[in-house]
C-alpha cells in the first residue's frame, strides 16, 4: 500500500519529531535469498499480529496469548517464493494434549490466522504432525496428519516444510525424507507467520527460510486506508472551544476563578511533560481486545492516547498563554500522525479505541488552525484524514447500541463539526436521538451498561460514565450547530438529564446503586480510573459532570464538583474543568459562574490581539452558531 505522500513540505517537522523511530535493516537476510533469525531481539522484520510476543535469551516467545484462535508472529515485507523452504525450531508451554504450535506459509494478510489464509504446519503436544488449510469462517481443512515421537511440551522440535509449486513436503529433525506430502493450489501469497494455538505459549529458538523475496505486505481486510490527499481549503466549524470560550477561560484563570485557576495548574503540569515527548505514530493502527490481552491492548492504545492528549494540551496552552512553542510542538504531533499512518484497522478494539482517543486531535486542530503554529498544508491534510479515514472508522461501529456506539458518535460528530458538513451534522444528531431512545430507560438508567462484568454490576457505574461522557461531548458539539440534545426526551420520558441525575446520585451514594450487591468499595472507577490511581495518576471517570452541570443544575452535581475540584481524564477531552467548568455559554453575558474566588499566583494570559486565530483577532479560528 503506497500513500500519496503529501508529506514533503512537512519533512522538517516530521523527521525531527520521529528521530530515532526508524528501525535497522534486516541484517539476517542473505544475498542468496536466505533469512535466518536466532531471536537475540525481536527485530523489525516481525509483527505481533495476535498475542504479545517478546524475545529474550535467544528465543522469541508468546508472553500473553492472543485471540480465541491463538497467537501469530508475522514476518513482514518478506515472503516465500514458489520454490522455497521454511524451518523452525520451537517448543510449547501450556495447553492440552491436542494443543499445537507451528508456522503458516503462503498466508495473505499480516494478521491472518490459520483459518483465514495459507497452510499451517503444526505439531501437537501429543506429537501429531499435521498440515491444515485455511477454509474461512473459522474453519480449516486437513490435508494430512501423522503421529510422531516429538513432544514439543517437553523438548525442542525442528520442523521443515519444502515448497515446490502446489506441493508441500514436511520433515522433522533434519531428516531428508518427508513425513507428510500434500498438494493444493488454493494459496500462493508467500507470507510466513509463526502460529500457536489458543492458550499455548510458543517458544521459538530459530527460523530459517530459503527462497525469500521482498513482498508488498497486503493491507489487512479491516484496514481503512488513507491516500494522503489533503482536503480542499474550506470553512471549518466549531467543535468544542470557541475563541470566546478561550478568552473567558483565560480571564477566569487570571482572576483566580475556580475551577479554571486550578485547572490551569493541572494543564501546565501536563504541558511540561508534553514538551518533553515526541510523537510515536504507527503505520497501521490496531488495538487487540482488552479482555483477551490487557497488556497488548494498552500498549497499542496508549500511543494514540498519549499523542492525541498531548497535542490537545499543548494547543490549549498555546491559546491560553500565546507561547508559540506550545503550538508548534502540538502541530508536530498531528503532522507526525498524518505523515505516518497508512491505515486504521477496525477489528477487535481498534475502532473503539480510535473513537475515544482521536477526538483529542480534533480538539487540538480546532485550536491550531489559522495560527502561525500550524501550516495550512498540515491543516488540510488533517481535514482529509478526518473525511477519508477517521469518519469511516467511527462509522464501522456507529451501529452499536452501547458505549461503542456512543464513542463512535462522538468522533463522527466532532469530525462533521470540524469539517462544517451540515448533512453529516444532521445525521449525527439523528443517530444521537436513536441512541438516547435505546440507551436510557424510564428510570434514567442505561441497561446495557449498569450490569457490566457478566451481570455482576461492579463495573456498572464506570460503564455508565463511559457511555455518558461521549454523549455529553456530542451534545456540546451539536449545540454549537443549533441541535439541542440536552432537552431531548425519549419515548420513556427520559433523556440525558435523567441519566446524569442517576449517575451522579450513585457517585454521591454508591450504596444506592441497585445493580451490585457486594462490597461498594469494589465498585470500579466510580470517581477516578482505578488502575491509573494505583500508579499515582488521577484521571476522573466523571469529568463530564462539568458539562452536565452547565445544562442540568443540581445540588448533587455542585457538591460533587466542589469535592473533586478541577478534574482531568484520559478519554477525548482531558481538561473539561478548565474549559467548561461553570461556563455554559461564554458568548453571552451571565453565561457562566465561578465556584470559588481568588487563586493567587496563577499566571495570566498575555495580550492575544495580534495572533491570528486568537481571541480578539478578526480571523479567529472558530465559528459560532447563528
C-alpha positions, 0 to 999 in steps of 0.5 A: 500500500503506497500513500500519496505522500503529501508529506514533503513540505512537512519533512522538517517537522516530521523527521525531527519529531520521529528521530530515532523511530526508524528501525535497522535493516534486516541484517539476517537476510542473505544475498542468496535469498536466505533469512535466518533469525536466532531471536537475540531481539525481536527485530523489525522484520516481525509483527505481533499480529495476535498475542504479545510476543517478546524475545529474550535469551535467544528465543522469541516467545508468546508472553500473553496469548492472543485471540480465541484462535491463538497467537501469530508472529508475522514476518513482514515485507518478506515472503516465500517464493514458489520454490522455497523452504521454511524451518523452525525450531520451537517448543510449547508451554501450556495447553492440552494434549491436542494443543499445537504450535507451528508456522503458516506459509503462503498466508495473505494478510499480516494478521491472518490466522490459520483459518483465514489464509495459507497452510499451517504446519503444526505439531501437537503436544501429543506429537501429531504432525499435521498440515491444515488449510485455511477454509474461512469462517473459522474453519480449516481443512486437513490435508494430512496428519501423522503421529510422531515421537516429538513432544514439543511440551517437553523438548525442542522440535525442528520442523521443515516444510519444502515448497515446490509449486502446489506441493508441500513436503514436511520433515522433522529433525533434519531428516531428508525424507518427508513425513507428510506430502500434500498438494493444493493450489488454493494459496500462493501469497508467500507470507510466513507467520509463526502460529500457536494455538489458543492458550499455548505459549510458543517458544521459538529458538530459530527460523530459517527460510530459503527462497525469500523475496521482498513482498508488498505486505497486503493491507489487512481486510479491516484496514481503512486506508488513507491516500494522503490527499489533503482536503480542499481549503474550506470553512471549518466549524466549531467543535468544542472551544470557541475563541470566546470560550478561550478568552473567558477561560483565560480571564477566569484563570487570571482572576483566580476563578475556580475551577479554571485557576486550578485547572490551569495548574493541572494543564501546565503540569501536563504541558511540561511533560508534553514538551518533553515527548515526541510523537510515536505514530504507527503505520497501521493502527490496531488495538487487540481486545482488552479482555483477551490481552490487557497488556497488548491492548494498552500498549497499542492504545496508549500511543494514540492516547498519549499523542492525541492528549498531548497535542490537545494540551499543548494547543490549549496552552498555546491559546491560553498563554500565546507561547508559540512553542506550545503550538508548534510542538502540538502541530508536530504531533498531528503532522507526525500522525498524518505523515505516518499512518497508512491505515486504521484497522477496525477489528477487535478494539481498534475502532473503539479505541480510535473513537475515544482517543482521536477526538483529542486531535480534533480538539487540538486542530480546532485550536491550531488552525489559522495560527502561525503554529500550524501550516495550512498544508498540515491543516488540510491534510488533517481535514482529509484524514478526518473525511477519508479515514477517521469518519469511516472508522467511527462509522464501522461501529456507529451501529452499536447500541452501547458505549461503542456506539456512543464513542463512535458518535462522538468522533463522527460528530466532532469530525462533521463539526470540524469539517462544517458538513451540515448533512453529516451534522444532521445525521449525527444528531439523528443517530444521537436521538436513536441512541438516547431512545435505546440507551436510557430507560424510564428510570434514567438508567442505561441497561446495557451498561449498569450490569457490566462484568457478566451481570455482576454490576461492579463495573456498572457505574464506570460503564455508565460514565463511559457511555455518558461522557461521549454523549455529553461531548456530542451534545456540546458539539451539536449545540454549537450547530443549533441541535439541542440534545440536552432537552431531548426526551425519549419515548420513556420520558427520559433523556440525558438529564435523567441519566446524569441525575442517576449517575451522579446520585450513585457517585454521591451514594454508591450504596444506592446503586441497585445493580451490585450487591457486594462490597461498594468499595469494589465498585470500579472507577466510580470517581477516578480510573482505578488502575491509573490511581494505583500508579499515582495518576488521577484521571476522573471517570466523571469529568463530564459532570462539568458539562452536565452541570452547565445544562442540568443544575443540581445540588448533587452535581455542585457538591460533587464538583466542589469535592473533586475540584478541577478534574482531568481524564484520559478519554477525548477531552482531558481538561473539561474543568478548565474549559467548561467548568461553570461556563455554559455559554461564554458568548453571552453575558451571565453565561457562566459562574465561578465556584470559588474566588481568588487563586493567587499566583496563577499566571495570566494570559498575555495580550492575544490581539495580534495572533491570528486565530486568537481571541480578539483577532478578526480571523479567529479560528472558530465559528459560532452558531447563528 
